[in-house]
Amino acid sequence: MVADDAFREFLSLAGQSGPLTKQPTNYGRKPIVAKALMATQSQIEETYNYMDQVFRAAYGEDADVSGAMFNGDFSLSLEQAQHAKHEYILTHLSVGPGKRVLDIGCGWGPLLRALQQHGATGLGITLSTKQAEACRRNGLDARVSDWKHSDRASLGQFDAIAGVGSLEAFCSKEEFLEGKQNEIYSRFFAFCHQLLRPGGRLFIQTMTWGKNAPSLHDISLEADKTSNEYIVALTEKFYPGCWLPSGESQIIDCASPYFKVVSSNSGRLDYMETIRQWNRRLRLNFSILIAMLRTLRYFLIDRNFRFKLMSLVQGCQYECFKREIMDHHRMVFERIGAADD
Ligand SMILES: C[S@@+](CC[C@H](N)C(=O)[O-])C[C@H]1O[C@@H](n2cnc3c(N)ncnc32)[C@H](O)[C@@H]1O
C-alpha cells in the first residue's frame, strides 16, 4: 500500500495519474506482422539498473523477473509458481547433475540457482552489470555478455540452453521497421545450435504480440489514455529497444532449420497472475520504500524514468495481457543434426 501510494503521489505531482479502467477498444485491425538487432546494452542497463535495488528489496536477491507457472492454480504463491516454472524448464531440458546449461538473459539468477540446486553447472549471460554483480555476489556464475558477440569459443559447449524473458529484447522497433526481425531470430537459433550438443534442448519463454495488437503507426502517447495505442506506447517506454515477435509461428519458423518443436503453450493468464502477485508484494514491503527513495533522483532528472514509473503504476503490461494485445509463450525445442552441422 505504501509503495503504491508513493508511486501515485509521484505521478500526481507530475500531473499524470490514474489506472486504465475503461474497456479495451478493438480496432478490428490485423495484428502487426513481424518480419527480421536489439535493445542496446545502455538501454538494458537503464531498465535493470533502475530496478536493481527496488526489485531485490521487494522480491529477493535472485528472484525471477518473468512470468511464473501457475498452470491454472492461482492459489499457488508466487514462489511456488516460480519454482514450478524452474522444475518445468529443468525437466523439459533433461537437466540433472553434471549437465552444463547456458542461461541467456539470466537476470538476477533464479534459474542459475535452480540449476545449482539440481547439481548442474549453470552459466548466465546478461547485458546488465548490476544483475551480473548480484549473481556473482550470490555464488552464481554470470557474465556481462551479449549473445550476438559470443560463440562456442568464448562460452563453450552446453547440454541445454534457456532464454527466459530475453528474446523480447533481441530486436528493436527500428530493426523491425528495417525488416530485420526474422534475420535476428534466425541468427539466435543458429547461435544456440552451434553451442548445443547433438540432441540438446532449448527452452524459450517470451512475450509476443497478441490478436489485438494495434497498428504500429497508431502507437502514440498522444492517443486516448484508455486506448490500446496509448498503453503500448507507455509499455514501450518501460522496455526501450524491445520489439516483440508477432507470435509463436514466427519463432518456430525461424528455429526450424536448426530445431524441432517439442512443445509450446501460452502463459498469458499465468503472467497476469504473476503481475497481480508482484503488485501485492510491492504494497506489503516497507524496505521497498527505502529503495524507491534512493531512485528519487532519477525521477527529477530523467524523463524516461518518469514514463517507466507511469507504465508500472498504470499497470500497462497487465492491461496488455488482459486485452490480448500481448500473448506469452513457453516453448521447448530440440536441436537437429549431428555434431557440427
Ligand atoms: C526480463 S529479464 C529476464 C531475466 C531472467 N531470465 C528471469 O526470468 O528472471 C531479460 C534478461 O535478458 C537479458 N538480455 C537481453 N538481451 C540480451 C542479449 N542480447 N544478450 C544477453 N542477455 C540479454 C537482460 O540483460 C536480462 O537479464
PDBQT file of the ligand as one rigid body, heavy atoms in Angstrom, charges set to zero:
ROOT
HETATM    1  C1  LIG A 401      13.182  -9.833 -18.355  1.00  0.00    +0.000 C 
HETATM    2  S1  LIG A 401      14.853 -10.196 -17.940  1.00  0.00    +0.000 S 
HETATM    3  C2  LIG A 401      14.674 -11.915 -17.552  1.00  0.00    +0.000 C 
HETATM    4  C3  LIG A 401      15.699 -12.385 -16.568  1.00  0.00    +0.000 C 
HETATM    5  C4  LIG A 401      15.583 -13.849 -16.107  1.00  0.00    +0.000 C 
HETATM    6  N1  LIG A 401      15.696 -14.762 -17.185  1.00  0.00    +0.000 N 
HETATM    7  C5  LIG A 401      14.317 -14.100 -15.306  1.00  0.00    +0.000 C 
HETATM    8  O1  LIG A 401      13.473 -14.834 -15.779  1.00  0.00    +0.000 OA
HETATM    9  O2  LIG A 401      14.207 -13.542 -14.198  1.00  0.00    +0.000 OA
HETATM   10  C6  LIG A 401      15.717 -10.193 -19.525  1.00  0.00    +0.000 C 
HETATM   11  C7  LIG A 401      17.180 -10.536 -19.444  1.00  0.00    +0.000 C 
HETATM   12  O3  LIG A 401      17.695 -10.671 -20.789  1.00  0.00    +0.000 OA
HETATM   13  C8  LIG A 401      18.982 -10.074 -20.855  1.00  0.00    +0.000 C 
HETATM   14  N2  LIG A 401      19.311  -9.790 -22.269  1.00  0.00    +0.000 N 
HETATM   15  C9  LIG A 401      18.606  -9.059 -23.166  1.00  0.00    +0.000 A 
HETATM   16  N3  LIG A 401      19.234  -9.045 -24.356  1.00  0.00    +0.000 NA
HETATM   17  C10 LIG A 401      20.355  -9.804 -24.224  1.00  0.00    +0.000 A 
HETATM   18  C11 LIG A 401      21.431 -10.182 -25.110  1.00  0.00    +0.000 A 
HETATM   19  N4  LIG A 401      21.470  -9.743 -26.367  1.00  0.00    +0.000 N 
HETATM   20  N5  LIG A 401      22.422 -10.981 -24.639  1.00  0.00    +0.000 NA
HETATM   21  C12 LIG A 401      22.391 -11.410 -23.347  1.00  0.00    +0.000 A 
HETATM   22  N6  LIG A 401      21.412 -11.100 -22.460  1.00  0.00    +0.000 NA
HETATM   23  C13 LIG A 401      20.402 -10.299 -22.897  1.00  0.00    +0.000 A 
HETATM   24  C14 LIG A 401      18.849  -8.868 -19.923  1.00  0.00    +0.000 C 
HETATM   25  O4  LIG A 401      20.121  -8.346 -19.537  1.00  0.00    +0.000 OA
HETATM   26  C15 LIG A 401      18.066  -9.502 -18.773  1.00  0.00    +0.000 C 
HETATM   27  O5  LIG A 401      18.973 -10.192 -17.905  1.00  0.00    +0.000 OA
ENDROOT
TORSDOF 0
